[in-house]
């Protein structure tokens, strides 16, 4: 009988050796009707030339080298002069290809190979310098008969004589599906860490073994990333999780086991602003102690996969008043709910004129939608509070805004009163649509910095007051530092509470502008009692924009 041809699909996960980044590939090849599976491939050296006499192993993904010791002969082959190898009579299943050359200290590893067809051709694998894995051990383990191993490989290390850690050396470059711990005296095992990357000539350190998953998040401030030159400290980094970069099923249902650490493995405070495990969406704020400018080698580590811990989420620790934060409103609550202040000041806002529909998609999760006629938020008892900055004081006000349209009506974003300070949309004085940051002083009255406004687009507005100097930033760029003054002989009024979306009193001078209700969406309002630098403000924009340029997932 003639064989029947069919397509065989093999899903693999391998190390893209030029970039050292894990990618997924799908290989499609023709196959016959053989009753056993076989595949061929090629091994090459770093210079691209064939690697002859290389030992290639095709190992079942559950293989435990300590307990099973020996593999079937069909799982081992040696490359010929062209670097070619062949495996035959391989059952359908999941395997790891491990290539080692201990004499030259080079190798390669490709995990999670799903063999589902009869005959296939595997992509070429390049041999590179091996690395090592340093494993920090759990507190209570059997060091007499215990050992760590990488299932589906020949890599292992006995724990006898070890203290707080063990090192597995001569590890081929690639992504190990997991590192496990077991005992020779029993059959049980525990996973210490899933998806362990190993780079050529580098040592991967597995810290916090109680967490089964970890990912290194690069913080890139070079021109290819956030493009920030100066160092920024105590900065809240926004981390967006989705089904594309995070396995929600691997964490607790509410993300309570999520942890972050810096490069020295010191804890970094975090706040889980939103966790939607069903929709595979989350936003987390992480307080990074230091972010260097023009740097692409810094990182923080995210841990998850521990069912025994409670949540460490704390907005008050991330947005600490000691660091200058005096009010932070994510505006991600339900439309009718109060707007919660993330700082320890608890300047929570009361919502007026809003409905369930007032909760709308924002730049960072959910935002608030304002109807332009009746909806606003007011923070009670803030007139004489830490938001009541002195005349010619130091403070920063910022907000993401999306204006519905240019309709010849002035629109308030956030205000401490028309005669104290505010951010708004205006047509004054040029009859052109402008964003405006205003501070009111006794001598000069209104002092305004302005910039051309846009409609139907998210914009990050940041107003900075530094003594008698004033600055307006738009999307992280300084757009105005020349303050226009409009003295009218009026007194400064500090009796207003803070509000979002309108002035609390009608504006009647110099023109009748009314309450200036905002029409559009407002997200992430932040007020700080410090002067934020240009680097800080740019980093906010580059990190918080939808195509985050700061955080890169490994």
Secondary structure, DSSP 8 states (H G I E B T S, - for coil): -----EEEEEEEEEEETTTTEEEEEEEEEEE---SSEEEEEEEE-TTSSB-TT-EEEEEETT--HHHH----GGGEEE--TTSEEEEEEE-SEEEEEEEEETTTTEEEEEEEEEE-SSEEE---EE-EE-EEEEEE--SS--TTTEEEE-TTSS-EEE-TT--SEEEEEEE-SEEEEEEEEEETT-S-EEEEEEEEEE-TT-EEEE--TTSSEEEEEEE--STTTT---S-EEEEEEEEEEETTT--GGGS-TT-TT-EEE-TT--B--EEEEEEETTTTEEEEEEEEEEE-TT-SS-EEEEEE--TT----B-HHHHT-GGGTEEEEE---S-TTS-B-B-STT---EEEES--GGGEEE-SSSEEEEEESSS-EEEETT-TTSTT---TT-EEEEEEEEEE----S--EEEEES-TTTEEEEEE-TTTSS-EEEEEEEETTTEEEEEEEE--SSSEEEEEEEEETTEEEEEETTEEEE---EEE--S--------EEESS-SS-B-SSS--BT---EEEEEEEEEESS---HHHHHHHHHHHSTT-SSEEE-
